[in-house]
């Protein structure tokens, strides 16, 4: 959005505010940056009734006994002469929160910051509850006695060594009440240097074309198992204009459907005045994943960053402190890249970007970037990426298509990739992924009552994905060990009482599918075929367009490609290979293989030449996929091939 467009938006906002009810709090929605007035980082004078500060060294000493540390005693606000502020309802846990989760390695500590509601007093237990398997619970150990500032309480907690990796809710329980901070802690065994994360853009729920959040988004994104998700705001359409703080409850409930930590930014349409009461202790802040560092900023037409001096100072300080990270990135609601203008005015922009290792600038928006808007701002910047993602709902705002989209950002060391190779593209855009093409189909229940579960993953996208994940459950059998899966691998097995809960990973090729079975024992899995598959031929297939005498257009290649089928078993094998490429089926040369199935003698090899005719060709990297029709799991053998169309 250019500055002229922004002024028009601001003018329309003024009209809306004049028409609809607006609270006084919304006229003062620009917060101070981290370190100024945030609940977790301010340093008020002793006895100040303001927002809480993290305890100093004296407050972080271990409690007197193990029992005291495990179950701290919390003083009610009234006992200290403090009257909690209740202008708006608020979350009990300020940090870590659902909108600002934290990554923790088991055996390490984190700070919990609580707003002391009237029912938080006396002996209080703090527990991690597994987000996918609530019966799996880990009691937290307090490493410090409670420290108080106003209506807030700080406690340092230890995540016990041996805690299973996964996403957790933080449960706070008293004798009379239970409170949760959902999906706020991700326990990891190590930080990866090869991983993926997701960007979700504007949603504008409440628009006539987007009456509700799209439940297809979490289903697909959960399959991709991102390390984290960044959502850049504008979740609802009218929350700010109608002064509706309760909209955050609806937003947070939706994001509970995602099986990954979600970092939420505040957008121009969102109820900014209540963001710090419901979502996070600050509307801006850091995102740290291992040696990768992100800045989540408050930058939208209602709070332009070029008019927010305090936030700019915090950004400068933060980048200077983190310029030795593997790389840094920035996320904002505004797509105007105003920070680049500011840095350019202050000196050499390219040198600043390079010195501070800023690799990506991720923004909100309603359409994928067209490589033209704001292109001058990033011209000449080396290895710098501007990411703007299509509307993440069915809303038809701006140039949105009515299909929800999400962007998958693959990180491999210092490198990033994030453009979906849309083979139906009508124009040049920085394409994100449309929903509806990556789905699962279960044969039976997945609640842990069955001794096996069958599932098919369909990927109709023009992009393969390594490490697609499924959370599967099978009943325990008497005297049996842990469950087994085919194909794929079991990443984690949790004992959920009457059943096993398993994180199963499998690679899924583009325009194809994978069938797998998780069973309570390996003996229940169908055995693989003893026929081995090899490929001989070029890695590049060049196609030309041809036409039949009756007018059908197709693509043909004269590349010499063939499969080698070897029977490694001790008995004759009848096999029916199914061969797929780019969503279409290839056939053997009928002069060599006139009929199916093929019969292979033990120890013998059969060469199967392929006829390379396809109805359509999408240039780029693809996967030659081979499976046997007689295999109930259709286990895939895959080979990397690049297609070219002349």
N, C-alpha and C positions, 0 to 999 in steps of 0.2 A: 504494500500500500504506500503510494507516494505521499508527500506532505500535503498536497492539495486534497487528495482523497481523505487523509486523516482529518483535515479541518472540516470536511463535509461530515465525516462520521461524528466528530465532536459536536458540530452544530446540531445534528440529529439527536445526539444524546441529551443535549440541553433541552430540546423540545420535549423529549420523552420525560425527562425529570420534571419539567414544568407541568406536564400533564398528570403524571402518576405520583404516588406518595413517595417521599424521600426522607430518610431519617437524617438528623443532624450528624450522626456518626459517619454517614457516607460522604459528607462534605470534608471529612478529615481522614481520608483513607490512605494517605501516603505514609507508610511506616518508616521508621529509621532503619538504617541498614544493620546487618548483624554486627554486634559489638556496641550498638547504641542503646536500643530499648527493647531488645528481644527477651522473652522469658528465660532463655538459656544462656545468654551471654552478657547481659548488663551487669554492672558492678555498682549497685546503689550503696549508699552509706549504711553502716550497721543500723538495723532497726527500721530501715526505709520500708514503707508499705508498697513500694513499686513492684515491678516484675522481678522474678527470682534470678539470682546469680548462681553459677556453679560453685560448689563449695571450694574453699581454698585448701591448702595442705592440711591444716588442722582438722578440717571436717572430713577428710578422706581416710582417717585412721580407722583400722578395723574395730568393730564393736568388741565389747569386753568378752563375750563368749560366743561359741559357735551357734548356740540356740538363739541368742539375741541377734546375731548376724543373719540367720536364716529367716527369722520372723520378727522384723523390726516393729517397734511400738510407735505409732504415729499420733502426734498430738493434734486434736481437732482445732480448727481456727479459733473457735470461741474460747478455748482454754488459754490462748495466747492473746486474747483481746483483738482478734482480727475478724472483720466482717467481710466475707467473700463478696466479690462483685458479681451481681446476677442480672446485669442489663440484658444479657443474652444467654440462652442455654449454652453449655460448652462441654467439650470432651474433658474427661478427667485427666487423661494422659496427654501432656503437651509434647513430650519427647521421650522415646522415639514415637512417631505418629504414623498413621496410615499414609499420609501424604509426604512424609519425610522418614522413610524407613532407614535402618542401619544394617550394615554387614558386619558380622561378628564371627571370628574364629573361636571354636570351642576352647575354653580355658582362658579367654580374655574377658575384659570388663566393659560395661557401658553405663552411662548415666540415665537414670529415669527421672523425669521432671513431671510432677503431678500437680494439678490444681486440687486443693483440698475441699472436696464437696463435703457437706455435713455428715454423710455416712462413712467417710474415710477417717477412722479414728480407732485407737486401740491396737490390738494385734492384727496385723494385716499380712496376708500371704501373697507372694508374687510368683507367678508360674508362667512358663512358656507352654503354650498349647499348640500342637501341630495344626497348621491351617487346613490340611487335607485329611488328617486322621486325628480328630479331637481327643480320642482316648489316649493318645500318646502325649504325656505331660512331663515337664522337667521343672523341678523346683529350683528357684533362683536363690543364690546366697548373697546376702547383703554384705558388702565389703566396707561399708561405712555406716555410721549412725545417721538418721535423717538430719538434713540441714534445711532450715526454713528461711524464706524471704516472703513476707506478706502472706498471701493465700497459697503460695507454692511450696512444694517440698522436693528436695533432691535426695536421691539415694544412688550410691554406686553399687552395681550388681555384677557378680561373676556368673558367666555362663559355664556350667560345670564341664570339665574335660570329659570327652566321650559322648557329649550330646550329638545326636544324629543330625546330619546336615538337613536343611530344609527351611521352609518358610513357616514362621510362627506368629501367633497372636500373643500379646502380653495380657495376662489375666491378673487383676487385682481384686482380692476377695477379703471381705470383712465378715463379721457374724451376721450382718444384716443386708449386705449388698454385694454384687459382683460387677466389675467394670472391665471393659476390654479396649485395647488398642489393637485393631485388626491388622494383620499382615505387615507388622512393623519391624520384624527382626528376621533377617535371613542368616542362618548359620551356615558357614562355608568351611570346607576343609583347606582350601587354598584359593587364591585369586588367579583367574585364568588370564592368559595373554591372547588366547583365541576364543572368542565368544561372540554372542549376538545380543543386541538389545533392540527395543521397539520404540518407534515414535508414533504417538497418537495425536492428531491435530484437532481442530475445531469440531464440535458436535452440535451445538445450538439446539438442544432438545427443547421442544415447545414450539418450534417452527412447524407449520402445518405439514410439511413433508418429512418431519422427524419428530413424531409424537412421543417416541420413547427411545431409550438406548438400544443399540443393536446387540442382541445376545450372541450373534454369530462371531463377533469380534473376539471375546474371551475364549470361545471354543477353539478358534483357529490359532490364536496367539499362544494359548497354553500348550498346543502341540509343538510349537517351535521352541518352547522352554527358554525364553530369554533370561539373561542374568538380571535385567531390570527393564522397566518401562518408563518412558518420559511422556507425560501428557501436558501439552502446552496451553491448556485453558479453553475458555468459551464452551463450557460443558452444557450450559442451559442458555436459553434465549432471553429470558426476561427477569432473571434473578436480580440483577442490579437495578433495572428500571422500576421493578415493583417492590424493591426493598425487601427481598425474601431470603433471609438467612437460612431458613429451613431447607432451601434447595441443596445445601451441602450434604444433608443426610441422604438425600436421593442419589447424589453423585457418589458419595463414599460407599453406599450399599452396592451400586453397580460395580465399582472397582474391586469389591470383595470377590467378584467372579474371576479375577485374574490370579493365576498361581505364580505370581512373581512380584517382587517389590515394585511399587508404583510411586513415582515422584510427580506430584501434582503442582502445576503452576496456576496462577490466577490470571484470567483473561479479562478483557474489557466488558464482557457480558456477565461475568460472575459477580457474586456479592462479596466484594473485596473487604468491606468493613468487618465481616465475620470470619474471614479466612483464618486468622490467627486463633480464633476460638474453636474452630472445628477441624481444620485441616493440618496446620503446621504452626510452629511457634513463630515463624517468619514467612512472609511471602517470597523471600529470596534466600538463597543459601547454597552451600556446596553439595556436590554429589561425589563421593569418593568410592571408587571400586579399584582396590589394589593400587596400582601405579597410574591409574587413569583418573582424571579430575574434571568435574563439570561445574559450571556456574549456572544456577537456576535463578533467573532474574525477573523482576517486576517491570515489564516494559510493554505497555499497550497504549492505545490512544487516550485513555483516561489518566495514564500515569507515564508519559513519555520519559524515557531514560535521560534524554538530553536536558531535561529540566529537574533532574533528581541528583543534586550534587553529592549528597551523602552516599547514595548508592554507587555513584561513579568512583568515589574515594575508596569505598570498600572493594570494588572490582579491581582497581589498580593494586591495592595492597594484596589482595588474594592472588592475583596472577603473578605478582612478583615472588610471593612465597612459594608458588607451585610451578615455577617455570622449569624445574628439573624433572617434572613428571614425564612419563612416556609421551603423553600428549594431553592437552586441555581442550575442552569444548564448551560452548555457550548455548543455552536454551532460553528462548524468549517467546512471548505470545505475539509480539509485533514482528512483521516480516520486513521492516524497513531498513534493518542493519544500521541503525543510528549510531551504534558504538563505533563502527568503522569510520563514519564521518568525523566523530570526535577524535579518534586516534590519528586520523589523517591530518586533521588541523594541528595536532600537537607535535607532529614530526613525521618521520618516514613510516608509513603504515606497514609496508612489507617487512621492514626490519623489526617492528614491534611484534607482528604476528609470528615471525620466525623465532625471535628471542624468547617469547613466552609460549612457544610450541602450541599455538592455537590451531587445531586441525579442522574443527567443524563449528558451524553456526546453525543451530536447529531452530526453526521458527514455526509458529502457528500459521494457519491459512486455510482457505477453502479449495485450493486447487494445487496440483503439482506444479513446481516451478517450470517456467517455459524457457529458461536460459537467457531471457531478454530483460525482464524486470530487474532493476538494480545491478545489472551485469557490470556496469561501469565501476561500481563500488568494489568489486572483487577482482577487477581486471589487473593482471600482473602479480597476483598473490600466488605464491608457489605452494602446491599441495594443500590448498585451503578449500573447504567444501561447504557450500551453502545448501541446506536441506529444508525444503518446504513441502509439506505433505498434504495431500487431498483430504477433504472433509472425512472425519472418522465416524460418520453417521449417514443416514439416508437423506439428510438435508440437501436441498437444491440451491443453497445460497451461492452467489457469485457464479463460478464456472463448475461447481460440483455436479456430478453425474447422477446422484441419487443412490449410488452404491457406496457402502462404507469402505474405507481404505485404511491401511496401516503400512508403515515403512519398516522394513527389516534392515538393520545396520549391522553388517558383519565386520568384526574387528579381528585382525590377524597381525599381532605385534604393533607396528606403526601404521599399517595399512587399513583402509576402510573401503567397503563397497556397500552400495545402498540403492542402486537403481534397478527396478524390476524390468527385465527384458520383454516388454509387452509386444507380442508378435501380432496383435490386432491394432496397434497404434495408428491413429490417423494423423497425428502431428508430433513434432519433436517436443517431448516433455521429460522431466525428471520423474519417471513413473514410480508410483508406489503400488502396493498390492491390493487388488479388490477382494472383498470377502466372497465366500460362497464356493470357492474352488479347492479348498483344502478341508477335507471332512473325514469323519470316522463313522464306521458302520459296525455296530456290535451284534454278534450272534448270541443272544442270551443276556443275562444280567451281569453287572460288574459291581456287585455289592458284597462279595466275599462268601456267598452262600454256595457257589458252584465249585466243582473240583477243577474246572478249566474255563477260560474265557477266550473266545475267538473275536478278532477285530480286524477290519480292513481299513487301511488309510488310503484315501483317494487324493491324489494330487493332480488336478487339472491345470495347474500353473505351468508356465514356461520357465520354470526354475526348480532345480533339484535342491533338497535340503538334507544335509547331514544332521544326525543326532536329533531326529524328531522324537518327542517323548510322550509316553502314555502312562497314566497312573492306573494300574490294574490290581485287582484283588482276587485271590482264590482261597478256598477253604483249606484248613489244615487237615492232613490225613494222619491217622494213628501210626506212630513209629516212622514217619517219613521226615526227610530233611527239608531243606528250603526248596522252593519251586524252581521250575526251569522254563525257558522260553525258546521259541524258534519261529522265525529267524530273529536277529537282533541280539541284544544283551541286557542283562539286568544290572542297572546301575546301583540300585539300593533296594534292600529288603527290610521292611519294618514288621515287627511282631505286633499285630493289632488285636491280640487276644484269640478270637476264634478263627482268624484268617490272616494270611500274609498280604501286606500291601507292598507293591513293587513299582519302582520307577523303571520303566522299560524304554530303551533307546533303540532306534533303528534308522537306517538311511533310506530316504524316499526319493526316487528319481522323478524327473519332470514328466508330466503327462503320462502318468502311470499309477500304479497302486502297489501296496504291500499288504499281504495277509500274514498275521502272526497269531500264535497261540501261547498263552501262559497257562501252565498246568502245575498241579501241586507236586508232580514228580516227573522226571525226564522220561520214564517209561510210558507216559501217557501221550508223548509227542509223536506224531507220524514221522517215520525215518526219512531222511533225504534220499533222493535218487542216487545210485552209484555212478551215474553217467556224468562225466566231467565235461565242461564246456570251455573251449578255447576259441580265440579269434585270430585270424590271419588276414591282413590287408592293411590299407592305408588308414591313417588317423583322420584324414580329410577326405570327405566325399563331396565332389562337385556335381551339382545338378543343373540341368537345363530344362526349360519348359517345353512340353510337347503337347500334341493334341491328337486324339483318336479320329478315325474317319467319321464317327458319329458326333463329334463336337465336344467330347469330354477333355478337359485340360488336366494334365498331371505333370509331375516332375520325375526325371529319370537321370541316373548316373551310370557311367560305364566303369566305375571303380571296381577293381577285382577284390571282392570281400567274401569270405567264407568262414563258416564255423567248423570247428573240429570237435566231434563228439567221441569220447572214449569211455568204454565200459570198464570201470575199475573193479567190478564185482566178479563173482565166480559163477554166475548163471547168466543165460541170455536175458537181455533186457529189451522190452518194447517201450519206446519213448516217442512222445509227440511234442516236439519243441514248438513253442509259440514265440515269435520273434517280433519285437516292436521297436519303432524308432519315431520320435517326434509325434507321438500320439497315433501313428498309423501302424499297420501290420505289414511286415515283409514276408516274402514267401521264398522257399528254396527253389532252386532251378529244377523244374519238373522233369527235365531230361535225366537228372541224376537221382532225384527223389520223387518218383512218380506218384507215390501214395503215402499216406500216414496211417498208423504209426510206423516208425522205423524200427528195425530189429537189429540189435547189436550183440554180437557174440562176446564172450568174456575176453578181456584184454585187447579187443579190436578197436580201431579208430575209423570213423567215417567222416570224410570231408563233405560239407554241405555248402555249395556255392549259393549266394544270395542274389536274387533279382532286385535291384535297387530302384523300385518305382514307388513313389509316394504321391498322394493327392496334393499335399502342400509341404513346403519346406520353410522352416524358420531358421535363417542363418545364425550361426553361433555354436556354442558348445552344447552337446546333447549326450544322451546315454543310450547305447544299444542294449536292449533288455531282452533276456532270454529266460523262459521258464518252461517247465514240463507240465502238460495238461493233466497227467496222471498224479501229480504231486498235490495233495489237498491244500498245502500252504503256498503253492506256486512260488517257491523260493527262487529269487532272481539271481541271475548271473549278469553282471553289467560290465560294459566296456565304453570308455570315453571316446566319442567321435565328434568332430567338428563338421558342420554342414555349411556348404557354400552354394549360393544360387547365382548363376550367370544369366 
